[in-house]
């Protein structure tokens, strides 16, 4: 395990230390300019996501595609991921995480536009699409499409399973003293009951779970920000300043450099909103018959809610909490800074956070099972889906007992590999994306 962890750490330091940061930010900036700041359409995107569909053909509703995408992305990245980004990259990591979300909205729009453009209708009236179909039918490269699906399958076991089940296990152990293995087994059983019902069951649960858990978590954050109101402006100033200059130690956080702030902020931002991974396009392509532009806007709003709103609020809660009480986070692990901030809410704070972590992680387990399902179906056909689901549920249990450091390093590495074929499709098919949508 030690040698594997050392390899992953070295590989991530190289990949996320420059090449991928430049590639991702370059893609985000390119599509922001190419699509004439598509982010300005966020109001229309939100309206489309809650407008009843007028189409009756097969596929998920607009709201179902949004909540299924959010289920996969609103996970531990919004809570534990932001915490580790701040611990390792300093307060400036919050800015880079937020900027990744803001600019990443344009990349999400572009990859979902291609996902819908090249999707294929199935005999039962449903649709299949995503980067693998853009790679096969847009770039005419079956090998690249298969590579992307293979990486998606690996990611479903890492991003979708391990990080989420580990968060559930740690939280259940801390709050309710439930052994990690027992919590992992319970998470696997719950996920199995949902995913065995197929996409209709997944979308139905996501439409109910995502709004409820989002409201609970945001409500807790708002209460904390009201308590920390005098420190909000100083925290914003510190976050912006530390993003561009070396930062001094704060609470339990060591001093940080610009490169560390950008590295961990962008990596965690990508982990939580997945802009550049292409996974949102898989769900977007499953929606009712819609013009690619409209469905891409709906999917873009997921990145807005996930990172521009949720991650920014989490980061602000942590930094204001540290300014209010600098000793609050001393002597704790990198993943516990959010927990330290929520402890300022007597009694209810840890409960709200604990329930939120478990709900977010459970939703991600469900959402990512669909991505893995589509990848396996593309690679091996429908006959392999049952086998995938078995190993997916096993990995939920295994992830609950793996070390947290190993889980995060593995996640960053898999994310890095997934980015490459998806961004290749985005760049080579850029002329297919309208310049002024």
C-alpha beads as a LAMMPS data file, in Angstrom:
LAMMPS data file: protein, C-alpha beads

437 atoms
436 bonds

1 atom types
1 bond types

-500.0 500.0 xlo xhi
-500.0 500.0 ylo yhi
-500.0 500.0 zlo zhi

Masses

1 110.0

Atoms # bond

1 1 1 0.000 0.000 0.000
2 1 1 2.857 2.365 0.844
3 1 1 4.481 2.043 -2.605
4 1 1 1.154 2.561 -4.371
5 1 1 0.428 5.649 -2.289
6 1 1 3.901 7.026 -3.039
7 1 1 3.379 6.503 -6.784
8 1 1 -0.057 8.132 -6.748
9 1 1 1.240 11.084 -4.765
10 1 1 4.166 11.637 -7.170
11 1 1 1.954 11.280 -10.243
12 1 1 -0.596 13.733 -8.858
13 1 1 2.083 16.251 -7.949
14 1 1 3.248 16.212 -11.569
15 1 1 -0.165 16.136 -13.266
16 1 1 -1.841 18.658 -10.990
17 1 1 1.326 20.701 -10.494
18 1 1 1.048 22.364 -13.904
19 1 1 -0.055 20.405 -17.001
20 1 1 -3.664 19.745 -16.028
21 1 1 -4.124 23.099 -14.304
22 1 1 -3.144 24.861 -17.515
23 1 1 -5.172 22.513 -19.728
24 1 1 -8.343 22.778 -17.665
25 1 1 -8.226 26.505 -17.065
26 1 1 -7.354 27.017 -20.720
27 1 1 -10.399 24.997 -21.791
28 1 1 -12.654 26.815 -19.313
29 1 1 -11.420 30.183 -20.550
30 1 1 -11.661 29.196 -24.217
31 1 1 -15.296 28.126 -23.988
32 1 1 -16.179 31.078 -21.784
33 1 1 -14.983 33.356 -24.608
34 1 1 -16.097 31.073 -27.477
35 1 1 -19.659 30.919 -26.139
36 1 1 -19.683 34.660 -25.391
37 1 1 -19.805 34.195 -21.611
38 1 1 -22.497 31.529 -21.544
39 1 1 -22.511 31.974 -17.750
40 1 1 -24.756 34.998 -18.308
41 1 1 -27.525 32.559 -19.257
42 1 1 -27.678 31.021 -15.792
43 1 1 -31.106 32.549 -15.114
44 1 1 -32.566 30.868 -18.191
45 1 1 -30.766 27.640 -17.302
46 1 1 -32.393 27.530 -13.864
47 1 1 -35.831 28.285 -15.326
48 1 1 -35.454 25.492 -17.892
49 1 1 -34.450 23.014 -15.191
50 1 1 -37.710 23.500 -13.273
51 1 1 -40.041 23.948 -16.270
52 1 1 -42.269 20.887 -16.939
53 1 1 -41.296 19.070 -20.138
54 1 1 -43.609 19.335 -23.110
55 1 1 -42.011 16.291 -24.721
56 1 1 -43.391 12.814 -24.192
57 1 1 -40.659 10.718 -25.780
58 1 1 -38.374 8.480 -23.745
59 1 1 -35.812 9.848 -21.337
60 1 1 -35.504 11.679 -18.038
61 1 1 -37.197 14.996 -17.360
62 1 1 -35.147 18.197 -17.185
63 1 1 -35.344 18.259 -13.400
64 1 1 -34.395 14.583 -13.247
65 1 1 -31.261 15.135 -15.357
66 1 1 -30.290 18.073 -13.124
67 1 1 -30.832 16.246 -9.838
68 1 1 -29.129 13.067 -11.069
69 1 1 -26.107 15.131 -12.132
70 1 1 -26.140 16.960 -8.797
71 1 1 -26.490 13.671 -6.942
72 1 1 -23.234 12.532 -8.538
73 1 1 -21.411 15.818 -7.898
74 1 1 -22.881 17.047 -4.591
75 1 1 -20.811 14.689 -2.505
76 1 1 -17.874 14.815 -0.163
77 1 1 -16.120 17.281 -2.465
78 1 1 -18.417 20.023 -1.223
79 1 1 -17.609 19.296 2.427
80 1 1 -14.531 17.120 2.931
81 1 1 -12.968 18.170 -0.397
82 1 1 -13.141 21.880 0.376
83 1 1 -11.793 21.154 3.849
84 1 1 -8.741 19.309 2.491
85 1 1 -8.205 21.990 -0.163
86 1 1 -8.007 24.694 2.518
87 1 1 -5.840 22.552 4.802
88 1 1 -3.326 21.771 2.045
89 1 1 -3.574 24.892 -0.128
90 1 1 -4.511 27.587 2.373
91 1 1 -7.498 29.974 2.238
92 1 1 -6.619 30.941 -1.349
93 1 1 -7.697 27.479 -2.487
94 1 1 -11.316 28.584 -1.960
95 1 1 -10.918 31.247 -4.655
96 1 1 -9.438 28.800 -7.175
97 1 1 -12.133 26.247 -6.385
98 1 1 -14.841 28.890 -6.931
99 1 1 -13.197 30.175 -10.136
100 1 1 -12.989 26.615 -11.458
101 1 1 -16.737 26.353 -10.975
102 1 1 -17.540 29.732 -12.525
103 1 1 -15.430 29.184 -15.634
104 1 1 -16.198 25.466 -15.659
105 1 1 -19.849 26.250 -16.371
106 1 1 -18.821 26.977 -19.962
107 1 1 -16.975 23.662 -20.287
108 1 1 -19.962 21.803 -18.837
109 1 1 -22.176 23.523 -21.410
110 1 1 -19.851 22.501 -24.254
111 1 1 -19.432 18.852 -23.259
112 1 1 -23.179 18.432 -22.650
113 1 1 -23.962 20.065 -26.004
114 1 1 -21.756 17.460 -27.702
115 1 1 -23.234 14.694 -25.565
116 1 1 -26.755 15.498 -26.780
117 1 1 -25.639 16.224 -30.334
118 1 1 -24.098 12.774 -30.809
119 1 1 -26.441 10.702 -28.637
120 1 1 -28.209 7.636 -30.028
121 1 1 -31.832 6.617 -29.589
122 1 1 -32.445 3.090 -28.344
123 1 1 -35.259 0.717 -29.416
124 1 1 -37.101 1.366 -26.127
125 1 1 -37.162 5.128 -26.799
126 1 1 -34.387 6.005 -24.327
127 1 1 -31.150 7.782 -25.271
128 1 1 -27.481 7.018 -24.729
129 1 1 -24.777 9.634 -25.070
130 1 1 -21.776 11.310 -23.516
131 1 1 -18.122 11.807 -24.392
132 1 1 -17.755 8.231 -25.650
133 1 1 -20.360 8.888 -28.342
134 1 1 -18.761 12.223 -29.257
135 1 1 -15.415 10.442 -29.549
136 1 1 -16.856 7.598 -31.652
137 1 1 -19.245 9.485 -33.928
138 1 1 -17.684 12.955 -33.840
139 1 1 -13.991 12.062 -33.998
140 1 1 -14.611 8.590 -35.472
141 1 1 -12.331 7.024 -32.874
142 1 1 -13.743 3.893 -31.267
143 1 1 -10.479 3.233 -29.336
144 1 1 -10.618 6.661 -27.655
145 1 1 -14.287 6.132 -26.858
146 1 1 -13.490 2.775 -25.265
147 1 1 -10.603 4.303 -23.317
148 1 1 -12.892 6.988 -21.922
149 1 1 -15.445 4.369 -20.874
150 1 1 -12.748 2.276 -19.208
151 1 1 -11.576 5.295 -17.238
152 1 1 -15.175 6.128 -16.338
153 1 1 -15.580 2.602 -15.019
154 1 1 -12.449 3.005 -12.870
155 1 1 -13.646 6.402 -11.695
156 1 1 -17.003 4.978 -10.658
157 1 1 -15.140 2.671 -8.292
158 1 1 -12.987 5.544 -7.003
159 1 1 -14.856 8.855 -7.225
160 1 1 -18.268 7.227 -7.049
161 1 1 -17.569 4.598 -4.384
162 1 1 -14.474 4.945 -2.269
163 1 1 -14.499 8.632 -1.323
164 1 1 -18.217 8.601 -0.605
165 1 1 -18.377 5.382 1.406
166 1 1 -15.326 6.483 3.408
167 1 1 -17.107 9.723 4.281
168 1 1 -20.238 7.828 5.320
169 1 1 -18.231 5.391 7.437
170 1 1 -16.175 8.083 9.176
171 1 1 -19.242 10.206 9.894
172 1 1 -21.336 7.293 11.177
173 1 1 -18.455 6.216 13.406
174 1 1 -17.918 9.709 14.809
175 1 1 -21.585 10.575 15.387
176 1 1 -23.160 7.242 16.213
177 1 1 -20.110 5.065 17.068
178 1 1 -21.003 2.618 14.293
179 1 1 -18.011 0.525 13.129
180 1 1 -16.748 1.609 9.703
181 1 1 -17.306 -1.791 8.137
182 1 1 -20.912 -1.910 9.344
183 1 1 -21.578 1.587 7.968
184 1 1 -20.013 0.594 4.644
185 1 1 -22.184 -2.498 4.466
186 1 1 -25.321 -0.434 5.212
187 1 1 -24.364 2.055 2.479
188 1 1 -23.902 -0.795 0.006
189 1 1 -27.290 -2.290 0.871
190 1 1 -29.076 1.062 0.502
191 1 1 -27.389 1.770 -2.838
192 1 1 -28.188 -1.723 -4.063
193 1 1 -31.888 -1.310 -3.320
194 1 1 -31.935 1.867 -5.429
195 1 1 -29.769 0.956 -8.409
196 1 1 -31.335 -2.453 -8.954
197 1 1 -34.459 -0.560 -10.059
198 1 1 -32.591 0.993 -12.978
199 1 1 -32.552 4.594 -14.174
200 1 1 -36.190 5.253 -13.259
201 1 1 -35.483 4.353 -9.640
202 1 1 -32.241 6.355 -9.613
203 1 1 -33.841 9.512 -11.030
204 1 1 -36.878 9.222 -8.727
205 1 1 -34.734 8.998 -5.575
206 1 1 -32.438 11.813 -6.767
207 1 1 -35.364 14.170 -7.390
208 1 1 -36.452 13.715 -3.782
209 1 1 -33.094 13.504 -2.036
210 1 1 -31.085 16.292 -3.685
211 1 1 -33.367 19.282 -2.890
212 1 1 -33.884 18.127 0.712
213 1 1 -30.218 17.583 1.500
214 1 1 -29.186 20.801 -0.237
215 1 1 -31.669 22.849 1.789
216 1 1 -30.520 21.258 5.062
217 1 1 -26.827 21.916 4.434
218 1 1 -27.260 25.472 3.108
219 1 1 -29.509 26.249 6.087
220 1 1 -26.752 25.189 8.492
221 1 1 -24.165 27.249 6.595
222 1 1 -26.395 30.338 6.644
223 1 1 -26.793 30.047 10.431
224 1 1 -23.011 29.867 10.830
225 1 1 -22.428 32.841 8.533
226 1 1 -24.943 34.877 10.564
227 1 1 -22.981 33.992 13.706
228 1 1 -19.697 34.834 11.939
229 1 1 -20.998 37.984 10.210
230 1 1 -18.204 40.310 11.498
231 1 1 -15.583 38.031 9.917
232 1 1 -17.176 37.634 6.462
233 1 1 -15.481 40.632 4.816
234 1 1 -12.050 39.852 6.368
235 1 1 -12.451 36.233 5.220
236 1 1 -13.255 37.286 1.637
237 1 1 -10.232 39.574 1.629
238 1 1 -7.997 36.798 2.959
239 1 1 -9.298 34.263 0.406
240 1 1 -8.633 36.597 -2.531
241 1 1 -5.250 37.783 -1.233
242 1 1 -4.011 34.269 -0.445
243 1 1 -4.996 33.110 -3.933
244 1 1 -2.260 35.244 -5.497
245 1 1 0.342 35.665 -2.782
246 1 1 2.001 33.338 -0.239
247 1 1 -0.203 33.075 2.843
248 1 1 0.798 32.918 6.473
249 1 1 -0.392 30.198 8.823
250 1 1 -3.980 30.422 10.021
251 1 1 -5.329 28.250 12.810
252 1 1 -4.225 24.692 12.028
253 1 1 -3.306 25.553 8.406
254 1 1 0.339 25.836 7.443
255 1 1 1.484 28.678 5.227
256 1 1 0.831 28.170 1.520
257 1 1 2.065 29.298 -1.890
258 1 1 0.155 30.391 -4.999
259 1 1 0.896 27.056 -6.709
260 1 1 -0.378 24.995 -3.775
261 1 1 -3.525 27.116 -3.506
262 1 1 -4.224 26.705 -7.230
263 1 1 -3.311 23.006 -7.291
264 1 1 -5.649 21.957 -4.486
265 1 1 -8.372 24.485 -5.252
266 1 1 -8.645 23.475 -8.918
267 1 1 -8.268 19.737 -8.208
268 1 1 -11.013 19.808 -5.571
269 1 1 -13.146 22.082 -7.751
270 1 1 -12.896 19.568 -10.593
271 1 1 -13.629 16.707 -8.218
272 1 1 -16.855 18.272 -7.025
273 1 1 -18.297 19.801 -10.245
274 1 1 -16.624 17.391 -12.718
275 1 1 -16.448 20.092 -15.427
276 1 1 -13.927 18.653 -17.859
277 1 1 -14.565 15.018 -16.922
278 1 1 -17.575 14.757 -19.222
279 1 1 -19.772 12.826 -16.804
280 1 1 -22.522 15.480 -16.863
281 1 1 -22.898 14.816 -20.598
282 1 1 -23.807 11.183 -19.906
283 1 1 -26.837 12.273 -17.878
284 1 1 -27.658 15.184 -20.207
285 1 1 -27.924 12.802 -23.149
286 1 1 -30.506 10.732 -21.261
287 1 1 -33.007 13.603 -21.081
288 1 1 -36.220 14.036 -23.054
289 1 1 -35.888 15.191 -26.648
290 1 1 -34.587 18.750 -26.378
291 1 1 -32.396 20.994 -28.518
292 1 1 -28.757 20.452 -27.471
293 1 1 -28.584 24.099 -26.387
294 1 1 -31.427 23.827 -23.871
295 1 1 -30.262 20.559 -22.309
296 1 1 -26.692 21.863 -22.110
297 1 1 -27.927 24.949 -20.246
298 1 1 -29.798 22.771 -17.758
299 1 1 -26.692 20.702 -17.119
300 1 1 -24.584 23.859 -16.796
301 1 1 -26.748 24.963 -13.870
302 1 1 -25.567 21.889 -11.945
303 1 1 -22.011 23.263 -11.973
304 1 1 -23.356 26.606 -10.745
305 1 1 -25.157 25.071 -7.761
306 1 1 -22.394 22.620 -6.990
307 1 1 -19.315 24.823 -6.955
308 1 1 -20.228 28.482 -7.430
309 1 1 -22.747 28.221 -4.585
310 1 1 -22.120 25.165 -2.391
311 1 1 -18.318 25.043 -2.368
312 1 1 -18.060 28.813 -1.949
313 1 1 -20.390 28.726 1.059
314 1 1 -18.449 25.844 2.624
315 1 1 -15.140 27.644 2.143
316 1 1 -16.491 30.865 3.619
317 1 1 -17.886 29.017 6.639
318 1 1 -14.494 27.400 7.314
319 1 1 -12.411 30.556 6.905
320 1 1 -14.775 32.781 8.941
321 1 1 -14.775 30.120 11.654
322 1 1 -10.973 30.142 11.757
323 1 1 -10.814 33.918 11.927
324 1 1 -13.352 33.901 14.741
325 1 1 -11.485 31.203 16.662
326 1 1 -7.944 30.576 15.312
327 1 1 -7.378 27.601 17.624
328 1 1 -10.564 25.829 16.530
329 1 1 -8.888 23.659 13.892
330 1 1 -5.510 23.059 15.492
331 1 1 -4.480 19.443 15.872
332 1 1 -7.169 17.962 13.581
333 1 1 -6.918 16.165 10.253
334 1 1 -7.270 17.889 6.883
335 1 1 -10.750 16.502 6.307
336 1 1 -12.187 17.793 9.597
337 1 1 -12.026 21.583 9.120
338 1 1 -15.695 21.758 8.135
339 1 1 -16.623 19.718 11.199
340 1 1 -14.664 22.132 13.383
341 1 1 -16.540 25.072 11.865
342 1 1 -19.935 23.417 12.402
343 1 1 -19.082 22.668 16.032
344 1 1 -19.698 26.371 16.673
345 1 1 -23.425 25.590 16.388
346 1 1 -24.243 24.026 19.779
347 1 1 -25.741 20.526 19.589
348 1 1 -27.339 20.871 16.137
349 1 1 -24.180 21.797 14.194
350 1 1 -22.503 18.351 14.205
351 1 1 -25.874 16.686 13.580
352 1 1 -26.672 18.879 10.562
353 1 1 -23.213 18.308 9.125
354 1 1 -23.259 14.586 9.804
355 1 1 -26.637 14.049 8.172
356 1 1 -25.558 16.241 5.238
357 1 1 -22.344 14.278 4.662
358 1 1 -24.160 10.955 4.774
359 1 1 -26.948 12.192 2.470
360 1 1 -24.546 13.855 0.001
361 1 1 -22.329 10.782 -0.139
362 1 1 -25.293 8.398 -0.500
363 1 1 -26.628 10.494 -3.391
364 1 1 -23.245 10.386 -5.095
365 1 1 -23.085 6.621 -4.725
366 1 1 -26.404 6.454 -6.576
367 1 1 -25.557 9.036 -9.256
368 1 1 -22.139 7.586 -10.108
369 1 1 -23.592 4.103 -10.412
370 1 1 -25.398 5.380 -13.503
371 1 1 -22.158 6.663 -15.069
372 1 1 -20.471 3.309 -14.477
373 1 1 -23.562 1.513 -15.788
374 1 1 -23.421 3.461 -19.086
375 1 1 -19.666 2.869 -19.439
376 1 1 -20.043 -0.884 -18.919
377 1 1 -22.988 -1.013 -21.326
378 1 1 -20.909 0.725 -24.005
379 1 1 -17.892 -1.552 -23.488
380 1 1 -19.510 -4.929 -22.929
381 1 1 -23.222 -4.594 -23.589
382 1 1 -26.155 -4.947 -21.243
383 1 1 -25.184 -8.461 -20.145
384 1 1 -22.303 -7.066 -18.050
385 1 1 -24.358 -4.566 -16.035
386 1 1 -25.263 -7.042 -13.276
387 1 1 -21.583 -7.904 -12.795
388 1 1 -20.705 -4.198 -12.632
389 1 1 -23.356 -3.574 -9.985
390 1 1 -22.012 -6.430 -7.842
391 1 1 -18.462 -5.052 -7.876
392 1 1 -19.743 -1.511 -7.425
393 1 1 -21.504 -2.509 -4.214
394 1 1 -18.415 -4.431 -3.069
395 1 1 -16.249 -1.333 -3.636
396 1 1 -18.636 0.715 -1.496
397 1 1 -17.853 -1.619 1.394
398 1 1 -14.116 -1.732 0.631
399 1 1 -13.865 2.056 0.380
400 1 1 -15.290 2.425 3.872
401 1 1 -12.247 0.740 5.418
402 1 1 -9.470 2.179 3.212
403 1 1 -7.193 4.978 4.533
404 1 1 -8.501 8.485 3.663
405 1 1 -5.165 9.662 2.213
406 1 1 -5.060 6.759 -0.232
407 1 1 -8.672 7.339 -1.265
408 1 1 -8.098 11.019 -2.130
409 1 1 -4.821 10.411 -3.981
410 1 1 -6.462 7.660 -6.046
411 1 1 -9.399 9.955 -6.826
412 1 1 -7.162 12.792 -8.042
413 1 1 -5.221 10.368 -10.262
414 1 1 -8.295 8.847 -11.899
415 1 1 -9.796 12.298 -12.456
416 1 1 -6.605 13.384 -14.189
417 1 1 -6.723 10.442 -16.588
418 1 1 -10.409 10.992 -17.411
419 1 1 -9.855 14.613 -18.322
420 1 1 -7.519 13.888 -21.229
421 1 1 -9.797 12.096 -23.782
422 1 1 -12.761 14.304 -22.886
423 1 1 -10.840 17.540 -23.427
424 1 1 -9.423 16.138 -26.653
425 1 1 -12.988 15.781 -27.942
426 1 1 -13.866 19.284 -26.738
427 1 1 -10.945 20.855 -28.576
428 1 1 -11.199 18.878 -31.805
429 1 1 -14.992 19.309 -32.017
430 1 1 -15.027 22.941 -30.889
431 1 1 -16.485 24.118 -34.218
432 1 1 -19.630 22.106 -33.457
433 1 1 -20.343 24.326 -30.426
434 1 1 -22.249 27.516 -31.399
435 1 1 -20.299 30.712 -30.788
436 1 1 -23.242 32.734 -29.519
437 1 1 -25.772 30.268 -28.126

Bonds

1 1 1 2
2 1 2 3
3 1 3 4
4 1 4 5
5 1 5 6
6 1 6 7
7 1 7 8
8 1 8 9
9 1 9 10
10 1 10 11
11 1 11 12
12 1 12 13
13 1 13 14
14 1 14 15
15 1 15 16
16 1 16 17
17 1 17 18
18 1 18 19
19 1 19 20
20 1 20 21
21 1 21 22
22 1 22 23
23 1 23 24
24 1 24 25
25 1 25 26
26 1 26 27
27 1 27 28
28 1 28 29
29 1 29 30
30 1 30 31
31 1 31 32
32 1 32 33
33 1 33 34
34 1 34 35
35 1 35 36
36 1 36 37
37 1 37 38
38 1 38 39
39 1 39 40
40 1 40 41
41 1 41 42
42 1 42 43
43 1 43 44
44 1 44 45
45 1 45 46
46 1 46 47
47 1 47 48
48 1 48 49
49 1 49 50
50 1 50 51
51 1 51 52
52 1 52 53
53 1 53 54
54 1 54 55
55 1 55 56
56 1 56 57
57 1 57 58
58 1 58 59
59 1 59 60
60 1 60 61
61 1 61 62
62 1 62 63
63 1 63 64
64 1 64 65
65 1 65 66
66 1 66 67
67 1 67 68
68 1 68 69
69 1 69 70
70 1 70 71
71 1 71 72
72 1 72 73
73 1 73 74
74 1 74 75
75 1 75 76
76 1 76 77
77 1 77 78
78 1 78 79
79 1 79 80
80 1 80 81
81 1 81 82
82 1 82 83
83 1 83 84
84 1 84 85
85 1 85 86
86 1 86 87
87 1 87 88
88 1 88 89
89 1 89 90
90 1 90 91
91 1 91 92
92 1 92 93
93 1 93 94
94 1 94 95
95 1 95 96
96 1 96 97
97 1 97 98
98 1 98 99
99 1 99 100
100 1 100 101
101 1 101 102
102 1 102 103
103 1 103 104
104 1 104 105
105 1 105 106
106 1 106 107
107 1 107 108
108 1 108 109
109 1 109 110
110 1 110 111
111 1 111 112
112 1 112 113
113 1 113 114
114 1 114 115
115 1 115 116
116 1 116 117
117 1 117 118
118 1 118 119
119 1 119 120
120 1 120 121
121 1 121 122
122 1 122 123
123 1 123 124
124 1 124 125
125 1 125 126
126 1 126 127
127 1 127 128
128 1 128 129
129 1 129 130
130 1 130 131
131 1 131 132
132 1 132 133
133 1 133 134
134 1 134 135
135 1 135 136
136 1 136 137
137 1 137 138
138 1 138 139
139 1 139 140
140 1 140 141
141 1 141 142
142 1 142 143
143 1 143 144
144 1 144 145
145 1 145 146
146 1 146 147
147 1 147 148
148 1 148 149
149 1 149 150
150 1 150 151
151 1 151 152
152 1 152 153
153 1 153 154
154 1 154 155
155 1 155 156
156 1 156 157
157 1 157 158
158 1 158 159
159 1 159 160
160 1 160 161
161 1 161 162
162 1 162 163
163 1 163 164
164 1 164 165
165 1 165 166
166 1 166 167
167 1 167 168
168 1 168 169
169 1 169 170
170 1 170 171
171 1 171 172
172 1 172 173
173 1 173 174
174 1 174 175
175 1 175 176
176 1 176 177
177 1 177 178
178 1 178 179
179 1 179 180
180 1 180 181
181 1 181 182
182 1 182 183
183 1 183 184
184 1 184 185
185 1 185 186
186 1 186 187
187 1 187 188
188 1 188 189
189 1 189 190
190 1 190 191
191 1 191 192
192 1 192 193
193 1 193 194
194 1 194 195
195 1 195 196
196 1 196 197
197 1 197 198
198 1 198 199
199 1 199 200
200 1 200 201
201 1 201 202
202 1 202 203
203 1 203 204
204 1 204 205
205 1 205 206
206 1 206 207
207 1 207 208
208 1 208 209
209 1 209 210
210 1 210 211
211 1 211 212
212 1 212 213
213 1 213 214
214 1 214 215
215 1 215 216
216 1 216 217
217 1 217 218
218 1 218 219
219 1 219 220
220 1 220 221
221 1 221 222
222 1 222 223
223 1 223 224
224 1 224 225
225 1 225 226
226 1 226 227
227 1 227 228
228 1 228 229
229 1 229 230
230 1 230 231
231 1 231 232
232 1 232 233
233 1 233 234
234 1 234 235
235 1 235 236
236 1 236 237
237 1 237 238
238 1 238 239
239 1 239 240
240 1 240 241
241 1 241 242
242 1 242 243
243 1 243 244
244 1 244 245
245 1 245 246
246 1 246 247
247 1 247 248
248 1 248 249
249 1 249 250
250 1 250 251
251 1 251 252
252 1 252 253
253 1 253 254
254 1 254 255
255 1 255 256
256 1 256 257
257 1 257 258
258 1 258 259
259 1 259 260
260 1 260 261
261 1 261 262
262 1 262 263
263 1 263 264
264 1 264 265
265 1 265 266
266 1 266 267
267 1 267 268
268 1 268 269
269 1 269 270
270 1 270 271
271 1 271 272
272 1 272 273
273 1 273 274
274 1 274 275
275 1 275 276
276 1 276 277
277 1 277 278
278 1 278 279
279 1 279 280
280 1 280 281
281 1 281 282
282 1 282 283
283 1 283 284
284 1 284 285
285 1 285 286
286 1 286 287
287 1 287 288
288 1 288 289
289 1 289 290
290 1 290 291
291 1 291 292
292 1 292 293
293 1 293 294
294 1 294 295
295 1 295 296
296 1 296 297
297 1 297 298
298 1 298 299
299 1 299 300
300 1 300 301
301 1 301 302
302 1 302 303
303 1 303 304
304 1 304 305
305 1 305 306
306 1 306 307
307 1 307 308
308 1 308 309
309 1 309 310
310 1 310 311
311 1 311 312
312 1 312 313
313 1 313 314
314 1 314 315
315 1 315 316
316 1 316 317
317 1 317 318
318 1 318 319
319 1 319 320
320 1 320 321
321 1 321 322
322 1 322 323
323 1 323 324
324 1 324 325
325 1 325 326
326 1 326 327
327 1 327 328
328 1 328 329
329 1 329 330
330 1 330 331
331 1 331 332
332 1 332 333
333 1 333 334
334 1 334 335
335 1 335 336
336 1 336 337
337 1 337 338
338 1 338 339
339 1 339 340
340 1 340 341
341 1 341 342
342 1 342 343
343 1 343 344
344 1 344 345
345 1 345 346
346 1 346 347
347 1 347 348
348 1 348 349
349 1 349 350
350 1 350 351
351 1 351 352
352 1 352 353
353 1 353 354
354 1 354 355
355 1 355 356
356 1 356 357
357 1 357 358
358 1 358 359
359 1 359 360
360 1 360 361
361 1 361 362
362 1 362 363
363 1 363 364
364 1 364 365
365 1 365 366
366 1 366 367
367 1 367 368
368 1 368 369
369 1 369 370
370 1 370 371
371 1 371 372
372 1 372 373
373 1 373 374
374 1 374 375
375 1 375 376
376 1 376 377
377 1 377 378
378 1 378 379
379 1 379 380
380 1 380 381
381 1 381 382
382 1 382 383
383 1 383 384
384 1 384 385
385 1 385 386
386 1 386 387
387 1 387 388
388 1 388 389
389 1 389 390
390 1 390 391
391 1 391 392
392 1 392 393
393 1 393 394
394 1 394 395
395 1 395 396
396 1 396 397
397 1 397 398
398 1 398 399
399 1 399 400
400 1 400 401
401 1 401 402
402 1 402 403
403 1 403 404
404 1 404 405
405 1 405 406
406 1 406 407
407 1 407 408
408 1 408 409
409 1 409 410
410 1 410 411
411 1 411 412
412 1 412 413
413 1 413 414
414 1 414 415
415 1 415 416
416 1 416 417
417 1 417 418
418 1 418 419
419 1 419 420
420 1 420 421
421 1 421 422
422 1 422 423
423 1 423 424
424 1 424 425
425 1 425 426
426 1 426 427
427 1 427 428
428 1 428 429
429 1 429 430
430 1 430 431
431 1 431 432
432 1 432 433
433 1 433 434
434 1 434 435
435 1 435 436
436 1 436 437
